[in-house]
């Protein structure tokens, strides 16, 4: 089924960001573990206390296949929200990817899963499991407010969030922008006279 999330997976985050004037991007330090990773899906939100990841296990159990776990870990870079074992469980249950304002561990094993993880990096220390935290509520992740069901799109350039109320318009604008970018590249790229013409026109109209 060609759902709207599948359609967004085919559009670069840079293009989506441009249509929303760059206002819905997560902190640029949140990056994919591999540049080849691409993800698009509905946000299943997780509010995780620093160093307590039991709520992450709860989220993995309750999220639907196709969801993206979006975890507010307060930007903590000392304790990991998960390692390769927990990430592997999310993959097995059909969760499309993990986006976290925090870090993971077991990086080699996690990369071997070939599964989209977007985070601030890696660490050694594990989290405890005291049992605090909440799921499926509005959260702040990477400097953006994210509601359950918002569309999350991530690729090599970073992560962008598309609010549900704006998703249809964002799709229409993004496809239009992508088509214009493709036509511009086909006309201008690699052709000296077209490059000069484009630059002169752009500079003249932006004085």
DRENTOR-133162 format. One record per residue (C-alpha): residue number from 0; residue in one letter; y, x, z. Coordinates in steps of 0.001 Angstrom, whole numbers, always signed. Example, Ala and Ser with C-alpha at 12.3 -4.5 7.8 and 13.67 -1.06 7.14 Angstrom:
BEGIN
<pt pos="0" code="A" py="-4500" px="+12300" pz="+7800"/>
<pt pos="1" code="S" py="-1060" px="+13670" pz="+7140"/>
END
This chain:
BEGIN
<pt pos="0" code="X" py="+0" px="+0" pz="+0"/>
<pt pos="1" code="X" py="+3400" px="+1395" pz="-1050"/>
<pt pos="2" code="X" py="+5306" px="+596" pz="+2146"/>
<pt pos="3" code="X" py="+8900" px="+1601" pz="+2746"/>
<pt pos="4" code="X" py="+7714" px="+4496" pz="+4940"/>
<pt pos="5" code="X" py="+5534" px="+5763" pz="+2080"/>
<pt pos="6" code="X" py="+8559" px="+5585" pz="-202"/>
<pt pos="7" code="X" py="+10691" px="+7569" pz="+2236"/>
<pt pos="8" code="X" py="+7994" px="+10240" pz="+2363"/>
<pt pos="9" code="X" py="+8802" px="+11003" pz="-1294"/>
<pt pos="10" code="X" py="+12536" px="+11513" pz="-659"/>
<pt pos="11" code="X" py="+13974" px="+14791" pz="+742"/>
<pt pos="12" code="X" py="+15566" px="+14515" pz="+4172"/>
<pt pos="13" code="X" py="+18696" px="+16134" pz="+2756"/>
<pt pos="14" code="X" py="+19089" px="+13228" pz="+336"/>
<pt pos="15" code="X" py="+18519" px="+10625" pz="+3063"/>
<pt pos="16" code="X" py="+20967" px="+12424" pz="+5342"/>
<pt pos="17" code="X" py="+23652" px="+12444" pz="+2656"/>
<pt pos="18" code="X" py="+23439" px="+8667" pz="+2295"/>
<pt pos="19" code="X" py="+24112" px="+8317" pz="+6036"/>
<pt pos="20" code="X" py="+26909" px="+10907" pz="+6037"/>
<pt pos="21" code="X" py="+24880" px="+13383" pz="+8096"/>
<pt pos="22" code="X" py="+25159" px="+11281" pz="+11246"/>
<pt pos="23" code="X" py="+21466" px="+10554" pz="+11885"/>
<pt pos="24" code="X" py="+19934" px="+14030" pz="+11879"/>
<pt pos="25" code="X" py="+18002" px="+15370" pz="+14854"/>
<pt pos="26" code="X" py="+19040" px="+18697" pz="+16361"/>
<pt pos="27" code="X" py="+18411" px="+21373" pz="+13690"/>
<pt pos="28" code="X" py="+16343" px="+23418" pz="+16142"/>
<pt pos="29" code="X" py="+13599" px="+20770" pz="+15789"/>
<pt pos="30" code="X" py="+11623" px="+22088" pz="+12826"/>
<pt pos="31" code="X" py="+8100" px="+21742" pz="+11384"/>
<pt pos="32" code="X" py="+5484" px="+24304" pz="+12428"/>
<pt pos="33" code="X" py="+4829" px="+24779" pz="+8713"/>
<pt pos="34" code="X" py="+7437" px="+24329" pz="+5988"/>
<pt pos="35" code="X" py="+4940" px="+22336" pz="+3934"/>
<pt pos="36" code="X" py="+4794" px="+19530" pz="+6511"/>
<pt pos="37" code="X" py="+6251" px="+16178" pz="+5493"/>
<pt pos="38" code="X" py="+6088" px="+12991" pz="+7547"/>
<pt pos="39" code="X" py="+7478" px="+9472" pz="+7403"/>
<pt pos="40" code="X" py="+6552" px="+6616" pz="+9710"/>
<pt pos="41" code="X" py="+7665" px="+4198" pz="+12378"/>
<pt pos="42" code="X" py="+8730" px="+5709" pz="+15687"/>
<pt pos="43" code="X" py="+6487" px="+5197" pz="+18702"/>
<pt pos="44" code="X" py="+8847" px="+6439" pz="+21375"/>
<pt pos="45" code="X" py="+7945" px="+8423" pz="+24473"/>
<pt pos="46" code="X" py="+10226" px="+9255" pz="+27393"/>
<pt pos="47" code="X" py="+8580" px="+12198" pz="+29123"/>
<pt pos="48" code="X" py="+9732" px="+13823" pz="+32362"/>
<pt pos="49" code="X" py="+10053" px="+17586" pz="+32100"/>
<pt pos="50" code="X" py="+6653" px="+19160" pz="+32646"/>
<pt pos="51" code="X" py="+4652" px="+15901" pz="+33022"/>
<pt pos="52" code="X" py="+2733" px="+14921" pz="+29878"/>
<pt pos="53" code="X" py="+391" px="+12164" pz="+31078"/>
<pt pos="54" code="X" py="+2616" px="+9649" pz="+29291"/>
<pt pos="55" code="X" py="+1907" px="+11495" pz="+26027"/>
<pt pos="56" code="X" py="-1786" px="+10727" pz="+26441"/>
<pt pos="57" code="X" py="-904" px="+7077" pz="+27072"/>
<pt pos="58" code="X" py="+1200" px="+7023" pz="+23917"/>
<pt pos="59" code="X" py="-1611" px="+8505" pz="+21833"/>
<pt pos="60" code="X" py="-3939" px="+5793" pz="+23126"/>
<pt pos="61" code="X" py="-1520" px="+2930" pz="+22410"/>
<pt pos="62" code="X" py="+193" px="+4006" pz="+19167"/>
<pt pos="63" code="X" py="-990" px="+2471" pz="+15912"/>
<pt pos="64" code="X" py="-2304" px="+4440" pz="+12943"/>
<pt pos="65" code="X" py="+673" px="+5399" pz="+10798"/>
<pt pos="66" code="X" py="+3088" px="+5664" pz="+13728"/>
<pt pos="67" code="X" py="+5013" px="+8862" pz="+14470"/>
<pt pos="68" code="X" py="+5157" px="+9911" pz="+18116"/>
<pt pos="69" code="X" py="+8770" px="+10725" pz="+18980"/>
<pt pos="70" code="X" py="+8956" px="+12420" pz="+22354"/>
<pt pos="71" code="X" py="+12034" px="+12902" pz="+24504"/>
<pt pos="72" code="X" py="+11083" px="+15979" pz="+26545"/>
<pt pos="73" code="X" py="+14709" px="+16709" pz="+27479"/>
<pt pos="74" code="X" py="+14776" px="+19782" pz="+25265"/>
<pt pos="75" code="X" py="+12640" px="+21718" pz="+27755"/>
<pt pos="76" code="X" py="+11245" px="+24912" pz="+26260"/>
<pt pos="77" code="X" py="+9244" px="+26195" pz="+29235"/>
<pt pos="78" code="X" py="+6379" px="+23693" pz="+29532"/>
<pt pos="79" code="X" py="+4517" px="+22393" pz="+26489"/>
<pt pos="80" code="X" py="+4144" px="+18683" pz="+25860"/>
<pt pos="81" code="X" py="+718" px="+19342" pz="+24302"/>
<pt pos="82" code="X" py="-1627" px="+21922" pz="+22845"/>
<pt pos="83" code="X" py="-4068" px="+21859" pz="+19958"/>
<pt pos="84" code="X" py="-6577" px="+19639" pz="+21791"/>
<pt pos="85" code="X" py="-4095" px="+16833" pz="+22486"/>
<pt pos="86" code="X" py="-2471" px="+17159" pz="+19069"/>
<pt pos="87" code="X" py="-5946" px="+16948" pz="+17529"/>
<pt pos="88" code="X" py="-6599" px="+13676" pz="+19352"/>
<pt pos="89" code="X" py="-3413" px="+12192" pz="+17892"/>
<pt pos="90" code="X" py="-4528" px="+13276" pz="+14437"/>
<pt pos="91" code="X" py="-7996" px="+11780" pz="+14898"/>
<pt pos="92" code="X" py="-6537" px="+8396" pz="+15897"/>
<pt pos="93" code="X" py="-4416" px="+8214" pz="+12750"/>
<pt pos="94" code="X" py="-1008" px="+8963" pz="+14249"/>
<pt pos="95" code="X" py="+1014" px="+10334" pz="+11347"/>
<pt pos="96" code="X" py="+2831" px="+13118" pz="+13145"/>
<pt pos="97" code="X" py="+4605" px="+14277" pz="+16283"/>
<pt pos="98" code="X" py="+8332" px="+14914" pz="+16698"/>
<pt pos="99" code="X" py="+9419" px="+16333" pz="+20044"/>
<pt pos="100" code="X" py="+12633" px="+17571" pz="+21612"/>
<pt pos="101" code="X" py="+10593" px="+20249" pz="+23342"/>
<pt pos="102" code="X" py="+7764" px="+22678" pz="+22647"/>
<pt pos="103" code="X" py="+4009" px="+22848" pz="+22145"/>
<pt pos="104" code="X" py="+1423" px="+25531" pz="+22811"/>
<pt pos="105" code="X" py="-1821" px="+26841" pz="+21227"/>
<pt pos="106" code="X" py="+180" px="+27395" pz="+18065"/>
<pt pos="107" code="X" py="-2604" px="+28998" pz="+16035"/>
<pt pos="108" code="X" py="-5029" px="+26183" pz="+16772"/>
<pt pos="109" code="X" py="-2344" px="+23570" pz="+16160"/>
<pt pos="110" code="X" py="-1460" px="+25072" pz="+12779"/>
<pt pos="111" code="X" py="-5126" px="+25067" pz="+11812"/>
<pt pos="112" code="X" py="-5113" px="+21277" pz="+12210"/>
<pt pos="113" code="X" py="-2684" px="+21121" pz="+9263"/>
<pt pos="114" code="X" py="-993" px="+18198" pz="+10972"/>
<pt pos="115" code="X" py="+2765" px="+17500" pz="+10985"/>
<pt pos="116" code="X" py="+4299" px="+18689" pz="+14251"/>
<pt pos="117" code="X" py="+8076" px="+19053" pz="+14533"/>
<pt pos="118" code="X" py="+9332" px="+20794" pz="+17666"/>
<pt pos="119" code="X" py="+11639" px="+23472" pz="+19083"/>
<pt pos="120" code="X" py="+8935" px="+26138" pz="+19180"/>
<pt pos="121" code="X" py="+6043" px="+27238" pz="+21336"/>
<pt pos="122" code="X" py="+5387" px="+28316" pz="+24896"/>
<pt pos="123" code="X" py="+2488" px="+29334" pz="+27130"/>
<pt pos="124" code="X" py="+2884" px="+27052" pz="+30140"/>
<pt pos="125" code="X" py="+1119" px="+23677" pz="+30290"/>
<pt pos="126" code="X" py="+2517" px="+20463" pz="+31694"/>
<pt pos="127" code="X" py="+1119" px="+18712" pz="+34748"/>
<pt pos="128" code="X" py="-75" px="+15090" pz="+34787"/>
<pt pos="129" code="X" py="+1699" px="+13340" pz="+37643"/>
<pt pos="130" code="X" py="+1921" px="+10087" pz="+35719"/>
<pt pos="131" code="X" py="+5635" px="+9468" pz="+35221"/>
<pt pos="132" code="X" py="+7346" px="+8471" pz="+31993"/>
<pt pos="133" code="X" py="+7742" px="+5456" pz="+29692"/>
<pt pos="134" code="X" py="+6733" px="+4416" pz="+26181"/>
<pt pos="135" code="X" py="+8188" px="+2113" pz="+23536"/>
<pt pos="136" code="X" py="+11734" px="+2117" pz="+24863"/>
<pt pos="137" code="X" py="+14982" px="+3440" pz="+23341"/>
<pt pos="138" code="X" py="+15135" px="+7205" pz="+23848"/>
<pt pos="139" code="X" py="+17390" px="+10141" pz="+23089"/>
<pt pos="140" code="X" py="+15657" px="+12803" pz="+21025"/>
<pt pos="141" code="X" py="+17400" px="+15728" pz="+19408"/>
<pt pos="142" code="X" py="+20802" px="+14200" pz="+20067"/>
<pt pos="143" code="X" py="+20010" px="+10845" pz="+18427"/>
<pt pos="144" code="X" py="+19209" px="+7456" pz="+19899"/>
<pt pos="145" code="X" py="+15851" px="+6280" pz="+18584"/>
<pt pos="146" code="X" py="+14406" px="+2795" pz="+19010"/>
<pt pos="147" code="X" py="+10751" px="+1863" pz="+18653"/>
<pt pos="148" code="X" py="+10107" px="+1039" pz="+15010"/>
<pt pos="149" code="X" py="+12942" px="+3109" pz="+13547"/>
<pt pos="150" code="X" py="+11811" px="+5140" pz="+10551"/>
<pt pos="151" code="X" py="+11386" px="+8866" pz="+11120"/>
<pt pos="152" code="X" py="+11354" px="+11245" pz="+8146"/>
<pt pos="153" code="X" py="+10748" px="+14965" pz="+8494"/>
<pt pos="154" code="X" py="+10287" px="+17889" pz="+6123"/>
<pt pos="155" code="X" py="+11098" px="+21607" pz="+5903"/>
<pt pos="156" code="X" py="+14811" px="+20969" pz="+6432"/>
<pt pos="157" code="X" py="+14458" px="+18952" pz="+9627"/>
<pt pos="158" code="X" py="+14179" px="+15360" pz="+10836"/>
<pt pos="159" code="X" py="+16293" px="+12280" pz="+10172"/>
<pt pos="160" code="X" py="+16110" px="+8841" pz="+11822"/>
<pt pos="161" code="X" py="+16753" px="+5607" pz="+9932"/>
<pt pos="162" code="X" py="+17539" px="+2583" pz="+12137"/>
<pt pos="163" code="X" py="+15509" px="-512" pz="+11270"/>
<pt pos="164" code="X" py="+18588" px="-2610" pz="+10493"/>
<pt pos="165" code="X" py="+19641" px="-58" pz="+7856"/>
<pt pos="166" code="X" py="+16309" px="+913" pz="+6297"/>
<pt pos="167" code="X" py="+16527" px="-1220" pz="+3123"/>
<pt pos="168" code="X" py="+20059" px="-99" pz="+2362"/>
<pt pos="169" code="X" py="+19165" px="+3502" pz="+3194"/>
<pt pos="170" code="X" py="+16248" px="+3343" pz="+765"/>
<pt pos="171" code="X" py="+18421" px="+1928" pz="-2018"/>
<pt pos="172" code="X" py="+21140" px="+4530" pz="-1452"/>
<pt pos="173" code="X" py="+18646" px="+7393" pz="-1132"/>
<pt pos="174" code="X" py="+16875" px="+6533" pz="-4398"/>
<pt pos="175" code="X" py="+20220" px="+6300" pz="-6167"/>
<pt pos="176" code="X" py="+21298" px="+9666" pz="-4749"/>
<pt pos="177" code="X" py="+17982" px="+11289" pz="-5679"/>
<pt pos="178" code="X" py="+18161" px="+10029" pz="-9259"/>
<pt pos="179" code="X" py="+21733" px="+11267" pz="-9625"/>
<pt pos="180" code="X" py="+20748" px="+14672" pz="-8221"/>
<pt pos="181" code="X" py="+17855" px="+14941" pz="-10673"/>
<pt pos="182" code="X" py="+20043" px="+14038" pz="-13658"/>
<pt pos="183" code="X" py="+22750" px="+16478" pz="-12540"/>
<pt pos="184" code="X" py="+20226" px="+19298" pz="-12207"/>
<pt pos="185" code="X" py="+18723" px="+18566" pz="-15605"/>
<pt pos="186" code="X" py="+22153" px="+18617" pz="-17240"/>
<pt pos="187" code="X" py="+23771" px="+21543" pz="-15441"/>
<pt pos="188" code="X" py="+21236" px="+23978" pz="-13980"/>
<pt pos="189" code="X" py="+20715" px="+27185" pz="-15971"/>
<pt pos="190" code="X" py="+23364" px="+26340" pz="-18573"/>
<pt pos="191" code="X" py="+26459" px="+28495" pz="-18293"/>
<pt pos="192" code="X" py="+28913" px="+26199" pz="-20070"/>
<pt pos="193" code="X" py="+27739" px="+23132" pz="-18144"/>
<pt pos="194" code="X" py="+28039" px="+25023" pz="-14842"/>
<pt pos="195" code="X" py="+31632" px="+26019" pz="-15649"/>
<pt pos="196" code="X" py="+32452" px="+22471" pz="-16766"/>
<pt pos="197" code="X" py="+30959" px="+21013" pz="-13582"/>
<pt pos="198" code="X" py="+32796" px="+23450" pz="-11302"/>
<pt pos="199" code="X" py="+36137" px="+22914" pz="-13064"/>
<pt pos="200" code="X" py="+35758" px="+19134" pz="-12861"/>
<pt pos="201" code="X" py="+34724" px="+19241" pz="-9176"/>
<pt pos="202" code="X" py="+37491" px="+21615" pz="-8146"/>
<pt pos="203" code="X" py="+40143" px="+19691" pz="-10095"/>
<pt pos="204" code="X" py="+39200" px="+16425" pz="-8380"/>
<pt pos="205" code="X" py="+39078" px="+17887" pz="-4894"/>
<pt pos="206" code="X" py="+42448" px="+19584" pz="-4653"/>
END
